[in-house]
Amino acid sequence: MLKITSRDNQRLKFARRVRDGDVEDLIFVEGARLAEEVLRSNLKIADVFYTESFAATERGRAFLKQSQNLDCAEVSPNIFASLADTKTSQGIIVICEKPTTGKHSIETNLLSALKLPLVIALHRINNPANLGAILRTAEAVNVSGVITTRNSADAFSPKSLRGAMGASLRLALWTDVDFYEATEWAKRKNLISVCADVNAETSYLEVDWKTPRLLVFGSEAHGLSTEEKEKIDESLLIPMENRVESLNLAVACGVILFEAKRQTSK
C-alpha cells in the first residue's frame, strides 16, 4: 500500500475539498465505527487514508483486510492531522459516495407496516451536532424518513455524520427542500402535520401517533414563523416543571419520537 508523506499530495488535497463540502457527490467519513459502517453499506468507496497506529490495532487490521481491494494509503501522523476533522482522530478516514436522497424512499417506507408512519421535517436546523443526534434517534425509532429544508445543516457533513453514528447512511432522507414544498407534499400524502409550540394546549402524550404524521421542528433559535405555522395542521407541547421553557432540540425530538414509538408498538 502507498505511504503518503507530503501534505501537498493530490489525493489529500482532494480529500480536504470533500471534507470542506466542496465536492457534491462525495462525503468525508472519519472514525473506526463510521468507516466500518461504510464498508457494510453499498456505497462506493473512492479513497481510504489511515495511520500506522490505526493499522497496528486489531480493529485496524480487520478493517484493512476487508479493504485490500480499495485504494488505501498510509499517512504519516503529522500529515494525517492536517486532513482530519477531529482533534483526536482514530487514524482512519474514508472518502465515499454520498447516499441517494429524495422523497421516493420516504414514500415507499410510508406504505410499509414495518416503519413508524412518521416523517420528521427539520426546518433551518443549523447545528450539525443536533441534526446528527436527531437522525440517530430517528433511526432508533424506525421513522419512515427525514426531510431537511434549505439552509439547514448538511446531513452528510463530518460533524453531522459523527453525531448520527451511521444513521445518515441508512435513513431515507430528502434534503435541501423548500419548506412549503414539504408541507404540500405531506398533504398530498395524507400526513397530518404537527409542530411543537409552547403556546399549544395539547400534550404530545395526547396526540394519536398511529395516524401518519409529519413532525415539524423549526430552527433552534427562531422556531417557525407565523406564516409557516399556518401551514401546520396541529401543534403540541411538552409539559415541563420548574419554569423550564424549552428543551434542546434533539432532546425534545427524542421525547416525542419515543412516545410515538410506544403508541405504535402496542
RASUL-V609808 format. One record per backbone hydrogen bond with DSSP energy under -0.5 kcal/mol. CO is the residue of the C=O (numbers start at 0). NH is the residue of the N-H. Records with the same first field share a line. If there is no record, write none. Layout:
# RASUL-V609808
CO->NH + NH
This chain:
# RASUL-V609808
1->73
2->4
3->75
5->8
8->12
9->13
10->14
11->15
12->16
13->17
14->18
15->19
16->21
17->20
21->23
22->25
24->97
26->28 + 95
27->29
28->93
30->34
31->35
32->36
33->37
34->38
35->39
36->40
37->40
43->45 + 96
46->94
47->72
48->92
49->74
50->54
51->55
53->56
56->60
57->61
58->62
59->63
60->64
61->65
62->66
64->67
66->69
69->71
70->47
71->1
72->49
73->3
75->79
76->80
77->81
78->81 + 82
79->82 + 83
90->50
91->30
92->48
93->28 + 95
94->45 + 46
95->26
101->105
102->106
103->107
104->108
105->109
106->110
107->110
108->111
111->114
115->117 + 143
116->212
117->143 + 144
118->214
119->121 + 146
120->122 + 216
121->123 + 148
123->125
124->152
125->127
126->130
127->131
128->132
129->133
130->134
131->135
132->136
133->137
134->138
135->139
136->140
137->141 + 142
138->141
141->115
144->119
145->173
146->121
147->176
148->151
153->156
156->160
157->161
158->162
159->163
160->164 + 165
163->166
165->168
166->169 + 170
170->172
171->145
172->101
173->147
176->149
177->181
178->182
179->183
180->184
181->185
182->186
183->187
184->188
185->190
186->189
190->192
191->213
192->233
193->215
194->235
196->199
200->202
201->236
202->205
203->206
206->208
207->210
211->191
212->118 + 214
213->193 + 215
214->120
215->195
216->122
218->222
222->218
224->228
225->229
227->230
228->231
233->194
235->196
236->203 + 238
240->243
247->251
248->252
249->253
250->254
251->255
252->256
253->257
254->258
255->259
256->260
257->261
258->262
259->263
260->264
262->265
